[in-house]
Amino acid sequence: MKILIVSYFFAPYNTIGAVRVTKMVKYLERLGHEVRVISAIDQPLPANLTVESKEKNVIRTKYFSIAKYFQFLFGGKKSIETKGYQLPSKGWIQKVASLYKTIFHFPDGQIGWYPYALRAGKKLTKRWKPDVIVASGGPFTSFLVAKKLAKYNSIPWVADLRDLWVDNANYNYPTIRKLLESILEKRTLTTASALITISEPLANKLRNKFDSKIEVIMNGYDEEDFPKQTKNSSSRTGKLQIVYTGMVYEGYQDVTPLFEVLAKNKKIADEVEVHFYGRNLEFINNLRNKFGLQDYIKIFDPVSHSKVLEIQAQADILLLLLWNDETEKGIYTGKLYEYIGARRPILAVGNGENVAGDLIRNTNRGFVSNEAGQIFRQLNNWIRDKKKSRIEDLPLLISCNLTRKEQTYQLVSLLEKVLSDSYE
């Protein structure tokens, strides 16, 4: 097949959305498909994600940054790359930025990419016509581009919703904005031949709104990113090292139960060291200071994706912060699959009555709890285990459909069905 991928996020710009699409393209090419990618250049993200596809087949366009004139409020582009867009929770800056986003970030802050991506797509398809287009979002501007290009070329397109659009748990715009955006969502997604999302609960939400074919293709891990047998640095000496990698969403994820255990139990705290790597960690820094845990909690700037995987494999325990909104049971975090690939025990803190908690329990990948007392006992067990003998790797999972390669086979099957239906 000739497949055009439309995605604002793509390697080398390092964010979890880019990882999914980058791996998708890698394995589509491995399977012999002819793939082209339209993405954006010069993004305010660390440019350290490995490109694993043919560079000549990636078109990176410029874009107009809707937030360009507000970047100084966040310390400039370089600061945003490491710290993200961190607004104060109150004050005039927060109010102005919130109003600006409500009006101009429609449907998202990447709408300034739309004319450039569309122009590049039209130019490309004049000399190379794809059989099908796959657009990945958010940002959902990718869907607007794909819809237009599909109509322009009279070919089907498929929407890959890594997150839901207006039904996203993070959606916090006013009612009038949501009403207008719901209209845009409907007009856009009803033109897609199929919709993809990452869990059954999210798929069910889409089925309640759309008559399109809806497929679940989960996130996953790439087996080639990890050695056949991980040799971790865990030993009988030193503190129990707990590692968290990625962003933290204040109000949706909460590490408080773990911090409470460390603050109230010095004997435990003296045996533990928690490392956070990522962007938007000001909330963690404030919480660390509140509990007086500066000696036990270390915060680091983002590192490359390959370095993240190395850090995960060398940790004793990997920390996962689950989504605490009880109405959102369909959210996996992308890092969960990398944690599974690293084969280290997982400490999942938060509401465990969701797909992520179920996956950890059903595959025996770790411990899930939001209760300080239970976390205290589990930390004690791990500390004791480490002193007896180092904490060994977990066994490999066989045939659980959690690898990027398996998921690409699933995507290909869906695209073949979409093409078959379009010929009828």
TINU-361027 format. One record per residue: residue in one letter; z negated, y, x of N, C-alpha, C in turn. Coordinates in pm, whole numbers, padded with zeros to 5 digits, always signed. Layout:
% residues N
aZYXZYXZYX ...
***
This chain:
% residues 424
m+00000-00120+00083+00000+00000+00000+00000+00125+00087 k+00054+00231+00032+00048+00363+00094-00059+00442+00017 i-00167+00475+00086-00285+00531+00021-00317+00668+00081 l-00328+00767-00004-00370+00900+00040-00517+00919+00004 i-00599+00951+00103-00741+00978+00083-00763+01129+00085 v-00825+01181-00019-00859+01324-00024-01011+01335-00020 s-01063+01389+00088-01209+01400+00103-01242+01516+00195 y-01318+01611+00145-01361+01722+00229-01440+01668+00348 f-01530+01573+00323-01611+01515+00430-01536+01401+00497 f-01528+01407+00630-01465+01301+00709-01505+01323+00854 a-01506+01214+00931-01538+01225+01074-01443+01326+01141 p-01492+01403+01238-01616+01385+01313-01739+01453+01253 y-01726+01513+01134-01838+01588+01078-01938+01492+01016 n-02061+01499+01068-02159+01393+01045-02247+01422+00923 t-02214+01357+00813-02297+01356+00694-02273+01222+00626 i-02367+01177+00543-02358+01041+00490-02232+01021+00406 g-02184+01127+00338-02061+01115+00261-01941+01089+00350 a-01942+01149+00469-01832+01127+00564-01832+00985+00616 v-01950+00925+00631-01957+00788+00682-01886+00693+00587 r-01911+00706+00457-01849+00616+00359-01696+00624+00368 v-01643+00744+00370-01497+00760+00369-01437+00718+00503 t-01504+00752+00612-01455+00714+00745-01445+00562+00759 k-01546+00491+00711-01543+00344+00717-01438+00288+00622 m-01421+00350+00507-01319+00307+00412-01181+00310+00477 v-01151+00420+00545-01020+00434+00609-01005+00334+00723 k-01111+00316+00800-01107+00220+00912-01062+00082+00864 y-01124+00033+00757-01095-00103+00714-00967-00113+00631 l-00929-00006+00564-00798-00007+00498-00687-00021+00601 e-00699+00051+00712-00600+00038+00819-00604-00101+00881 r-00723-00156+00898-00736-00291+00954-00664-00394+00867 l-00666-00370+00737-00602-00464+00643-00452-00441+00632 g-00400-00347+00709-00255-00327+00715-00200-00224+00620 h-00287-00147+00555-00239-00046+00462-00204+00083+00537 e-00111+00155+00482-00066+00282+00541-00149+00393+00478 v-00232+00457+00559-00330+00552+00507-00310+00690+00568 r-00321+00792+00484-00325+00930+00530-00450+00995+00470 v-00506+01091+00543-00629+01157+00500-00609+01307+00502 i-00654+01374+00396-00661+01520+00394-00808+01559+00391 s-00849+01635+00493-00989+01676+00504-00992+01821+00552 a-01111+01869+00588-01128+02009+00629-01176+02015+00774 i-01141+02123+00840-01178+02142+00980-01290+02245+00990 d-01360+02242+01104-01459+02344+01137-01569+02355+01032 q-01626+02241+00994-01733+02240+00894-01868+02271+00959 p-01962+02329+00885-02095+02360+00941-02184+02237+00946 l-02135+02134+01015-02206+02008+01031-02191+01963+01176 p-02283+01884+01228-02267+01831+01363-02137+01749+01373 a-02056+01778+01473-01927+01709+01489-01941+01591+01584 n-02026+01494+01546-02055+01383+01637-02043+01247+01570 l-01968+01240+01461-01941+01112+01395-01810+01058+01449 t-01811+00933+01496-01694+00875+01560-01578+00859+01461 v-01460+00906+01502-01338+00884+01423-01289+00743+01454 e-01276+00659+01352-01242+00519+01374-01106+00483+01315 s-01024+00583+01290-00890+00560+01237-00789+00632+01325 k-00663+00619+01289-00557+00682+01368-00560+00832+01347 e-00589+00905+01453-00606+01050+01444-00480+01118+01392 k-00364+01065+01426-00238+01128+01385-00220+01125+01233 n-00296+01038+01165-00281+01025+01020-00384+01107+00942 v-00460+01190+01013-00561+01275+00949-00515+01420+00954 i-00504+01482+00838-00467+01623+00828-00593+01703+00797 r-00632+01789+00889-00751+01872+00869-00707+02016+00847 t-00734+02066+00729-00691+02201+00695-00805+02301+00714 k-00769+02425+00725-00872+02529+00722-00916+02550+00578 y-01015+02631+00557-01064+02660+00422-01134+02794+00424 f-01148+02853+00306-01224+02977+00295-01367+02941+00256 s-01462+02978+00339-01601+02945+00313-01659+03041+00209 i-01691+02987+00092-01750+03069-00014-01885+03126+00030 a-01954+03052+00117-02087+03095+00162-02083+03175+00292 k-01962+03209+00337-01945+03273+00468-02032+03396+00486 y-02038+03479+00384-02109+03607+00398-02260+03593+00377 f-02304+03470+00352-02448+03447+00336-02505+03363+00450 q-02419+03320+00543-02467+03232+00649-02573+03299+00736 f-02566+03432+00750-02663+03501+00835-02805+03485+00781 l-02817+03463+00648-02950+03445+00589-03016+03315+00637 f-02933+03223+00685-02983+03093+00729-02980+03079+00881 g-02959+03190+00951-02958+03186+01097-02822+03164+01158 g-02715+03168+01076-02581+03149+01128-02536+03005+01126 k-02409+02984+01160-02348+02851+01149-02418+02746+01236 k-02453+02783+01360-02516+02687+01450-02651+02640+01396 s-02725+02732+01338-02854+02695+01279-02834+02603+01160 i-02732+02631+01079-02704+02548+00962-02669+02405+01003 e-02598+02390+01117-02559+02257+01164-02680+02168+01187 t-02790+02227+01236-02908+02146+01268-03014+02149+01160 k-03026+02262+01089-03134+02276+00992-03087+02272+00847 g-02956+02291+00825-02904+02293+00688-02931+02427+00621 y-02896+02434+00492-02918+02556+00414-03058+02550+00355 q-03154+02607+00425-03292+02602+00380-03334+02738+00325 l-03341+02747+00192-03381+02870+00126-03531+02871+00100 p-03593+02990+00101-03732+02996+00056-03739+02960-00091 s-03852+02904-00134-03865+02861-00273-03882+02979-00368 k-03921+03096-00314-03940+03214-00397-03883+03335-00324 g-03881+03449-00395-03840+03574-00331-03698+03614-00364 w-03660+03733-00319-03531+03789-00356-03414+03712-00294 i-03433+03659-00173-03324+03583-00110-03290+03461-00195 q-03393+03392-00241-03371+03273-00324-03300+03311-00454 k-03341+03421-00515-03282+03463-00642-03136+03503-00626 v-03106+03579-00520-02968+03623-00496-02879+03503-00465 a-02928+03414-00378-02849+03296-00341-02825+03206-00461 s-02926+03189-00545-02913+03105-00664-02810+03161-00761 l-02813+03293-00782-02716+03357-00871-02575+03346-00814 y-02563+03367-00684-02433+03359-00618-02373+03219-00632 k-02456+03117-00609-02409+02979-00621-02367+02947-00764 t-02445+02994-00860-02414+02966-01001-02277+03021-01039 i-02244+03139-00989-02119+03205-01027-02001+03156-00945 f-02018+03148-00813-01904+03127-00725-01886+02983-00675 h-01992+02904-00672-01979+02764-00627-01939+02678-00747 f-01819+02701-00796-01772+02631-00916-01643+02556-00885 p-01644+02425-00877-01757+02337-00909-01855+02317-00793 d-01820+02368-00673-01909+02349-00559-01875+02452-00452 g-01950+02450-00344-01932+02547-00237-01807+02526-00154 q-01732+02419-00182-01610+02390-00106-01483+02425-00185 i-01496+02501-00294-01379+02537-00374-01279+02618-00291 g-01325+02684-00187-01235+02758-00099-01141+02669-00020 w-01164+02539-00023-01076+02443+00044-00957+02407-00044 y-00969+02427-00175-00870+02380-00272-00726+02423-00240 p-00696+02551-00222-00555+02589-00201-00498+02533-00071 y-00580+02523+00032-00532+02471+00160-00506+02321+00153 a-00597+02248+00089-00579+02103+00075-00459+02071-00013 l-00443+02148-00121-00331+02125-00212-00199+02152-00142 r-00193+02261-00066-00071+02294+00007-00038+02185+00109 a-00140+02137+00180-00118+02031+00279-00072+01902+00212 g-00130+01872+00095-00092+01751+00023+00052+01756-00026 k+00093+01869-00078+00232+01882-00125+00331+01871-00010 k+00296+01931+00102+00383+01924+00220+00393+01780+00271 l+00280+01710+00275+00278+01571+00322+00360+01481+00231 t+00341+01493+00100+00404+01399+00007+00554+01424-00011 k+00605+01532+00044+00750+01552+00044+00819+01458+00143 r+00747+01423+00249+00805+01334+00350+00744+01194+00349 w+00628+01181+00285+00556+01052+00280+00489+01043+00144 k+00548+00965+00053+00493+00957-00082+00399+00838-00094 p+00273+00862-00126+00178+00751-00140+00199+00676-00271 d+00147+00553-00275+00147+00477-00399+00032+00519-00490 v-00079+00559-00426-00200+00592-00502-00284+00689-00419 i-00362+00771-00488-00453+00865-00423-00597+00825-00455 v-00682+00827-00352-00826+00806-00371-00896+00933-00326 a-00972+00996-00416-01047+01116-00383-01195+01085-00387 s-01269+01132-00287-01413+01104-00279-01492+01233-00296 g-01594+01228-00380-01675+01347-00406-01819+01309-00440 g-01912+01407-00424-01888+01545-00395-01858+01571-00247 p-01802+01693-00224-01775+01795-00324-01662+01754-00419 f-01675+01799-00543-01583+01757-00648-01452+01836-00647 t-01444+01934-00559-01316+02001-00534-01210+01899-00494 s-01253+01791-00426-01159+01684-00388-01087+01628-00510 f-01157+01618-00623-01097+01564-00744-00992+01659-00801 l-01019+01788-00792-00922+01886-00841-00792+01877-00761 v-00806+01858-00631-00688+01844-00545-00612+01717-00580 a-00684+01606-00593-00621+01477-00623-00550+01478-00757 k-00614+01537-00857-00553+01544-00990-00418+01617-00983 k-00415+01729-00912-00293+01809-00902-00185+01734-00824 l-00223+01671-00714-00125+01598-00632-00071+01476-00706 a-00158+01409-00783-00113+01293-00859-00009+01333-00963 k-00034+01444-01031+00062+01493-01130+00192+01537-01063 y+00180+01603-00950+00295+01654-00875+00386+01539-00831 n+00325+01423-00797+00402+01309-00746+00420+01197-00848 s+00365+01215-00968+00374+01112-01074+00320+00978-01026 i+00200+00981-00968+00135+00859-00920-00010+00858-00969 p-00073+00740-00972-00213+00733-01019-00311+00781-00911 w-00428+00822-00957-00535+00855-00863-00666+00796-00910 v-00756+00775-00814-00885+00712-00840-00994+00804-00786 a-01099+00825-00866-01211+00911-00826-01327+00826-00776 d-01369+00851-00654-01485+00783-00593-01605+00877-00603 l-01692+00851-00701-01809+00937-00723-01928+00882-00646 r-01943+00931-00523-02061+00891-00445-02188+00938-00515 d-02177+01051-00583-02282+01103-00671-02216+01138-00803 l-02294+01137-00910-02240+01183-01037-02217+01334-01031 w-02137+01384-01124-02099+01525-01123-02205+01606-01198 v-02182+01639-01325-02281+01721-01397-02405+01640-01434 d-02397+01509-01427-02513+01424-01455-02592+01390-01329 n-02561+01459-01220-02630+01438-01094-02778+01476-01108 a-02864+01395-01050-03008+01423-01056-03043+01556-00992 n-02959+01603-00898-02984+01730-00829-02926+01850-00903 y-02857+01827-01015-02790+01937-01084-02894+02028-01149 n-02897+02154-01108-03001+02245-01159-02946+02382-01198 y-02818+02385-01241-02760+02511-01285-02796+02539-01431 p-02783+02665-01475-02816+02702-01614-02728+02629-01716 t-02771+02630-01841-02703+02557-01948-02558+02599-01965 i-02530+02730-01961-02393+02778-01981-02302+02729-01870 r-02353+02727-01747-02276+02676-01634-02249+02526-01654 k-02351+02452-01696-02333+02308-01716-02231+02280-01826 l-02232+02361-01931-02136+02344-02040-01994+02363-01988 l-01971+02470-01914-01838+02498-01860-01795+02390-01761 e-01889+02346-01678-01855+02246-01578-01832+02109-01641 s-01899+02082-01752-01876+01956-01825-01733+01950-01877 i-01682+02065-01920-01543+02071-01967-01448+02042-01851 l-01476+02104-01735-01392+02080-01617-01400+01934-01574 e-01520+01876-01576-01536+01736-01540-01452+01646-01630 k-01459+01670-01761-01385+01587-01856-01235+01600-01836 r-01187+01724-01821-01044+01746-01802-00993+01686-01672 t-01081+01674-01574-01040+01619-01445-01047+01467-01443 l-01162+01412-01478-01182+01268-01462-01106+01185-01565 t-01073+01242-01680-00995+01165-01778-00852+01143-01732 t-00808+01214-01629-00673+01192-01576-00672+01083-01468 a-00790+01041-01422-00797+00937-01319-00773+00800-01382 s-00708+00712-01308-00681+00576-01357-00804+00488-01348 a-00898+00523-01260-01022+00447-01246-01128+00537-01183 l-01253+00506-01213-01366+00577-01154-01451+00476-01077 i-01492+00516-00958-01579+00432-00875-01713+00502-00861 t-01822+00426-00867-01952+00481-00831-02032+00373-00759 i-02157+00404-00722-02226+00320-00622-02334+00228-00680 s-02358+00233-00813-02457+00142-00871-02429+00123-01019 e-02482+00015-01075-02461-00014-01217-02523+00091-01309 p-02645+00139-01283-02699+00243-01371-02611+00368-01376 l-02555+00408-01262-02466+00524-01261-02335+00491-01332 a-02287+00368-01314-02164+00326-01383-02183+00329-01534 n-02300+00288-01580-02326+00289-01724-02326+00431-01780 k-02375+00526-01702-02369+00666-01746-02224+00711-01761 l-02140+00670-01668-01998+00706-01676-01932+00637-01795 r-01968+00512-01821-01909+00439-01934-01944+00503-02067 n-02058+00569-02072-02097+00637-02196-02016+00765-02220 k-01944+00811-02117-01869+00936-02128-01719+00918-02122 f-01673+00813-02050-01530+00799-02024-01481+00659-02061 d-01355+00652-02103-01293+00524-02138-01218+00463-02021 s-01220+00528-01906-01147+00480-01789-01207+00349-01738 k-01128+00279-01654-01181+00163-01584-01285+00212-01484 i-01403+00152-01485-01513+00197-01399-01560+00080-01314 e-01563+00101-01184-01595-00004-01088-01714+00039-01002 v-01803-00055-00973-01913-00029-00881-01875-00080-00742 i-01868+00011-00646-01849-00025-00506-01963+00042-00430 m-02059-00038-00389-02180+00015-00328-02150+00075-00191 n-02247+00149-00139-02243+00185+00002-02277+00060+00082 g-02271+00069+00213-02298-00050+00293-02316-00016+00439 y-02318-00119+00521-02327-00098+00665-02210-00168+00732 d-02175-00120+00849-02064-00177+00925-02123-00272+01029 e-02091-00400+01016-02145-00500+01109-02111-00467+01254 e-01997-00401+01276-01955-00370+01412-02040-00260+01476 d-02119-00189+01394-02208-00086+01449-02333-00145+01511 f-02358-00274+01484-02480-00337+01532-02444-00459+01617 p-02518-00485+01724-02493-00606+01804-02523-00730+01723 k-02466-00843+01765-02486-00968+01692-02634-01002+01680 q-02709-00976+01786-02852-01001+01782-02922-00877+01838 t-02980-00798+01750-03043-00674+01792-03161-00703+01885 k-03163-00634+01998-03277-00646+02089-03358-00517+02078 n-03458-00519+01992-03533-00396+01971-03637-00378+02080 s-03687-00254+02091-03781-00222+02198-03925-00245+02156 s-03946-00303+02039-04081-00329+01992-04152-00424+02089 s-04275-00390+02122-04352-00475+02213-04497-00477+02166 r-04580-00549+02239-04721-00558+02202-04796-00432+02244 t-04734-00350+02326-04800-00228+02373-04746-00107+02300 g-04823+00000+02300-04778+00124+02238-04808+00129+02090 k-04782+00246+02032-04810+00267+01891-04702+00204+01803 l-04738+00183+01678-04641+00138+01578-04547+00255+01550 q-04420+00241+01584-04326+00352+01570-04250+00338+01438 i-04270+00437+01352-04204+00443+01222-04098+00552+01229 v-03975+00522+01187-03864+00616+01203-03799+00645+01068 y-03772+00774+01046-03694+00818+00930-03572+00893+00982 t-03453+00861+00928-03332+00932+00968-03264+00991+00845 g-03224+01118+00853-03152+01180+00743-03226+01298+00683 m-03172+01348+00573-03231+01462+00504-03342+01417+00410 v-03426+01513+00370-03528+01489+00269-03509+01592+00158 y-03506+01546+00034-03484+01635-00080-03619+01667-00145 e-03667+01787-00119-03796+01830-00172-03793+01828-00325 g-03896+01773-00384-03904+01764-00529-03850+01632-00583 y-03771+01562-00501-03714+01434-00543-03766+01318-00459 q-03797+01347-00332-03853+01246-00243-03985+01300-00189 d-04083+01212-00170-04215+01260-00130-04282+01162-00035 v-04315+01210+00083-04380+01126+00184-04532+01142+00180 t-04584+01217+00083-04727+01247+00075-04818+01124+00083 p-04790+01014+00011-04881+00898+00020-04900+00847+00163 l-04793+00846+00242-04806+00802+00382-04888+00902+00462 f-04860+01031+00444-04934+01134+00518-05082+01132+00481 e-05113+01104+00354-05253+01096+00312-05325+00983+00385 v-05258+00870+00399-05318+00757+00470-05350+00795+00614 l-05256+00860+00681-05275+00896+00821-05383+01003+00836 a-05388+01098+00741-05485+01207+00750-05628+01159+00725 k-05644+01059+00639-05778+01013+00601-05829+00897+00685 n-05741+00838+00766-05780+00720+00843-05737+00738+00988 k-05825+00802+01066-05790+00833+01205-05764+00706+01286 k-05835+00599+01254-05815+00475+01328-05671+00424+01310 i-05619+00436+01188-05480+00399+01162-05386+00498+01230 a-05414+00628+01213-05326+00732+01268-05311+00718+01419 d-05419+00681+01487-05414+00667+01633-05324+00553+01678 e-05292+00463+01585-05207+00348+01619-05062+00367+01573 v-05033+00485+01514-04903+00506+01451-04838+00634+01502 e-04706+00631+01512-04628+00751+01543-04507+00752+01451 v-04487+00863+01378-04376+00872+01283-04275+00974+01335 h-04149+00933+01345-04043+01020+01394-03943+01049+01282 f-03912+01177+01262-03810+01220+01166-03692+01278+01243 y-03571+01231+01210-03448+01285+01268-03359+01333+01155 g-03316+01461+01159-03223+01504+01055-03225+01653+01028 r-03158+01691+00920-03147+01830+00877-03237+01852+00755 n-03262+01979+00723-03341+02015+00605-03479+01952+00606 l-03547+01958+00721-03678+01895+00734-03793+01996+00737 e-03766+02119+00693-03872+02220+00690-03985+02177+00598 f-03951+02111+00489-04052+02060+00396-04145+01961+00466 i-04089+01874+00549-04170+01777+00623-04259+01849+00724 n-04205+01950+00789-04284+02026+00886-04403+02093+00818 n-04379+02153+00701-04488+02219+00628-04594+02118+00583 l-04549+02002+00539-04642+01899+00493-04723+01844+00610 r-04657+01827+00723-04726+01781+00844-04838+01878+00883 n-04807+02008+00878-04907+02109+00912-05021+02112+00811 k-04987+02093+00684-05088+02093+00579-05190+01982+00601 f-05143+01864+00643-05233+01751+00664-05290+01745+00806 g-05249+01838+00892-05298+01840+01029-05253+01721+01111 l-05127+01681+01094-05076+01560+01158-04976+01590+01270 q-04988+01708+01332-04891+01747+01434-04887+01648+01551 d-04998+01582+01579-05002+01488+01692-04941+01352+01658 y-04919+01328+01530-04873+01195+01487-04731+01196+01428 i-04688+01312+01380-04556+01324+01317-04467+01408+01407 k-04357+01353+01453-04263+01424+01540-04133+01449+01465 i-04080+01571+01475-03957+01608+01405-03851+01643+01508 f-03732+01582+01494-03623+01601+01589-03499+01653+01517 d-03416+01726+01592-03288+01772+01538-03196+01653+01513 p-03089+01673+01434-02994+01563+01411-02932+01513+01541 v-02901+01385+01543-02830+01325+01656-02704+01259+01602 s-02619+01211+01692-02494+01149+01649-02522+01023+01567 h-02423+00982+01489-02439+00863+01405-02465+00740+01491 s-02395+00728+01603-02416+00611+01690-02557+00612+01748 k-02609+00730+01781-02745+00740+01833-02847+00707+01724 v-02819+00750+01600-02907+00717+01487-02920+00566+01473 l-02808+00495+01481-02810+00350+01467-02891+00285+01579 e-02880+00341+01698-02958+00289+01812-03108+00311+01790 i-03142+00431+01741-03283+00463+01714-03339+00371+01606 q-03260+00347+01502-03304+00258+01394-03332+00118+01446 a-03242+00068+01530-03256-00069+01581-03376-00084+01673 q-03420+00026+01735-03532+00020+01829-03667+00048+01765 a-03666+00090+01639-03792+00122+01571-03869-00004+01536 d-04000+00011+01518-04079-00099+01464-04057-00109+01313 i-04067+00007+01247-04056+00014+01101-03964+00130+01065 l-03882+00112+00963-03793+00219+00916-03847+00273+00784 l-03863+00404+00778-03919+00470+00661-03808+00512+00566 l-03822+00474+00440-03728+00514+00336-03806+00587+00227 l-03758+00704+00187-03821+00780+00079-03739+00761-00048 l-03797+00693-00145-03726+00661-00268-03724+00781-00362 w-03626+00779-00452-03612+00885-00552-03726+00873-00653 n-03799+00982-00676-03918+00975-00761-03892+01007-00907 d-03771+01047-00942-03738+01076-01081-03721+00944-01156 e-03812+00916-01250-03809+00787-01320-03686+00771-01408 t-03618+00881-01441-03497+00871-01523-03375+00837-01438 e-03389+00843-01306-03277+00815-01216-03301+00685-01143 k-03261+00575-01205-03286+00443-01147-03166+00389-01070 g-03056+00466-01065-02933+00414-01005-02900+00470-00869 i-02996+00536-00803-02967+00602-00677-03009+00517-00558 y-02909+00474-00480-02935+00420-00347-02917+00536-00250 t-02985+00535-00140-02952+00629-00034-02867+00555+00069 g-02770+00626+00127-02680+00562+00221-02752+00500+00338 k-02864+00563+00380-02935+00511+00496-02997+00374+00470 l-03022+00339+00343-03081+00209+00313-02996+00096+00370 y-02864+00108+00358-02775+00002+00405-02775-00005+00558 e-02782+00112+00622-02792+00111+00768-02923+00047+00811 y-03030+00075+00738-03158+00011+00768-03146-00141+00757 i-03076-00186+00654-03056-00330+00638-02976-00386+00754 g-02873-00311+00797-02793-00354+00911-02874-00359+01040 a-02972-00269+01054-03056-00266+01174-03154-00383+01179 r-03180-00444+01064-03266-00563+01054-03410-00535+01095 r-03457-00414+01070-03597-00380+01094-03669-00372+00960 p-03798-00406+00954-03872-00396+00827-03871-00253+00774 i-03864-00240+00642-03856-00109+00577-03986-00079+00504 l-04037+00042+00524-04148+00094+00444-04087+00193+00345 a-04078+00154+00219-04018+00239+00116-04129+00305+00036 v-04137+00438+00046-04242+00515-00021-04181+00589-00140 g-04240+00571-00257-04190+00638-00376-04188+00545-00495 n-04128+00591-00604-04115+00510-00724-04020+00393-00696 g-04072+00273-00698-03992+00156-00662-03922+00089-00777 e-03932+00147-00898-03867+00086-01015-03725+00137-01028 n-03642+00102-00932-03503+00146-00930-03421+00048-00846 v-03291+00074-00836-03204-00021-00768-03238-00035-00620 a-03280+00074-00556-03314+00067-00414-03438-00020-00392 g-03541+00002-00474-03661-00080-00463-03632-00227-00491 d-03548-00251-00592-03512-00390-00625-03439-00457-00510 l-03348-00384-00446-03271-00442-00335-03363-00481-00219 i-03457-00395-00187-03550-00424-00076-03635-00546-00108 r-03687-00551-00231-03771-00666-00269-03690-00795-00277 n-03573-00789-00340-03494-00910-00363-03439-00970-00234 t-03422-00887-00132-03369-00936-00004-03477-00948+00103 n-03603-00925+00063-03716-00935+00157-03695-00849+00281 r-03657-00724+00256-03631-00632+00367-03751-00545+00403 g-03859-00551+00324-03972-00466+00358-04072-00454+00246 f-04142-00341+00244-04255-00317+00154-04230-00190+00074 v-04251-00197-00058-04224-00085-00148-04352-00045-00219 s-04392+00083-00208-04511+00128-00279-04519+00280-00279 n-04591+00332-00378-04622+00475-00384-04773+00496-00383 e-04848+00389-00357-04994+00393-00359-05050+00397-00218 a-05132+00499-00189-05187+00516-00055-05265+00393-00009 g-05342+00333-00101-05422+00216-00064-05336+00099-00021 q-05227+00075-00093-05137-00035-00057-05066-00007+00076 i-05027+00118+00096-04961+00156+00221-05058+00139+00339 f-05184+00176+00318-05288+00158+00420-05297+00011+00463 r-05304-00078+00366-05317-00221+00398-05193-00274+00469 q-05074-00228+00427-04952-00276+00490-04941-00226+00634 l-04978-00100+00658-04977-00048+00795-05073-00128+00883 n-05189-00161+00828-05285-00244+00902-05223-00378+00941 n-05150-00438+00847-05086-00567+00874-04983-00555+00986 w-04901-00450+00979-04798-00432+01082-04859-00402+01219 i-04965-00321+01221-05032-00291+01348-05089-00419+01409 r-05149-00501+01325-05204-00629+01373-05093-00720+01424 d-04981-00725+01349-04869-00810+01391-04812-00764+01525 k-04805-00634+01544-04748-00584+01669-04838-00618+01788 k-04968-00613+01767-05060-00644+01876-05057-00793+01911 k-05032-00877+01810-05024-01021+01835-04895-01057+01907 s-04786-01007+01855-04653-01029+01914-04560-00924+01854 r-04460-00884+01925-04377-00775+01877-04313-00808+01743 i-04284-00707+01666-04227-00725+01533-04079-00762+01547 e-04046-00884+01511-03912-00935+01535-03813-00883+01431 d-03684-00897+01465-03578-00861+01370-03585-00949+01246 l-03547-00892+01134-03535-00970+01011-03410-01057+01018 p-03406-01168+00946-03286-01253+00948-03166-01182+00888 l-03048-01222+00931-02926-01166+00876-02912-01200+00728 l-02854-01107+00652-02821-01134+00513-02679-01189+00507 i-02661-01298+00437-02531-01363+00429-02473-01343+00288 s-02348-01298+00281-02273-01288+00155-02348-01210+00047 c-02394-01091+00083-02461-01005-00015-02373-00886-00055 n-02249-00885-00008-02156-00777-00042-02210-00640-00003 l-02277-00634+00112-02336-00509+00157-02267-00451+00279 t-02158-00511+00324-02089-00460+00441-01969-00375+00400 r-01933-00282+00487-01818-00194+00461-01689-00275+00447 k-01678-00381+00524-01558-00464+00518-01543-00530+00382 e-01652-00589+00331-01649-00653+00199-01615-00552+00090 q-01670-00432+00103-01647-00331+00000-01504-00279+00002 t-01441-00280+00120-01302-00238+00128-01211-00340+00058 y-01242-00469+00072-01168-00571-00004-01178-00542-00154 q-01296-00503-00198-01317-00473-00340-01234-00352-00382 l-01229-00251-00295-01149-00131-00323-01001-00166-00333 v-00953-00247-00240-00811-00286-00240-00777-00359-00370 s-00864-00448-00413-00841-00522-00537-00829-00426-00656 l-00916-00325-00659-00910-00226-00767-00781-00146-00762 l-00740-00102-00643-00619-00023-00630-00495-00103-00670 e-00494-00231-00635-00381-00316-00676-00374-00327-00827 k-00489-00336-00893-00492-00342-01039-00444-00210-01099 v-00486-00099-01040-00443+00033-01088-00291+00047-01077 l-00236+00004-00965-00091+00012-00947-00018-00080-01044 s-00071-00200-01063-00010-00294-01156-00006-00236-01297 d-00116-00174-01338-00123-00114-01471-00027+00003-01484 s-00007+00077-01375+00081+00195-01381+00227+00157-01394 y+00261+00032-01354+00400-00013-01363+00433-00068-01502 e+00330-00098-01581+00354-00160-01712+00405-00058-01814 
***
